[in-house]
Amino acid sequence: MRLSLPLLLLLLGAWAIPEGLGDSAPFTATAPELDDEEKYSAHMPAHLRCDACKAVSYQMWQHLAKAEAKLHTPDSGGRRELSESEYTDVLDRSCSQTWQDYGVREVNQVKRLTGPGLSNGQEPSISVMITGGPWPTRLSVMCLHYLGEFGEDQIYEAHQQGQGALKALLCEGFQGPCSEEAPVTRAEL
């Protein structure tokens, strides 16, 4: 039996480690430790509501923008505005999606919701994100709550003004989850 030289070196453990690679500290990451509220509550924990609102805003924006882009065809005459029934359907679909790309991870000892549309500053080189579980349901419930609170018409109007206007409407308005005047819940007292 004849072995190739690279395979022989690998089997003998005689391969060389590139310079500088062997001197670095090993990468380690641990999953965030979730408290009882984060594990079992049916509602989004208060410290994650701002991130969750931004995720919902981003998903609504993405779904509406994709639907509008489909309207812009050569025979559409440049029409890019959705009808009321179209944007109502799109917003309902944005809330009923799986939300599987979202989860929680710990960055600098702070638990943060993470996923598409959420940038939490400088990202760590390695981290563990907990997905699934209660997070998709919580995000869907929050999304449906915003549809009920603001209505599809107001949300679509904000969308037409830009992504920042939609995020401001949902997240930064009076007592929104990202505003400084957000109400203190009974559990936080």
Helices and strands as residue ranges (DSSP letters): H 5-12, H 36-40, G 46-48, H 49-71, G 74-76, H 84-95, E 103-107, E 110-114, E 129-131, H 135-161, H 163-167, I 168-172, G 186-188
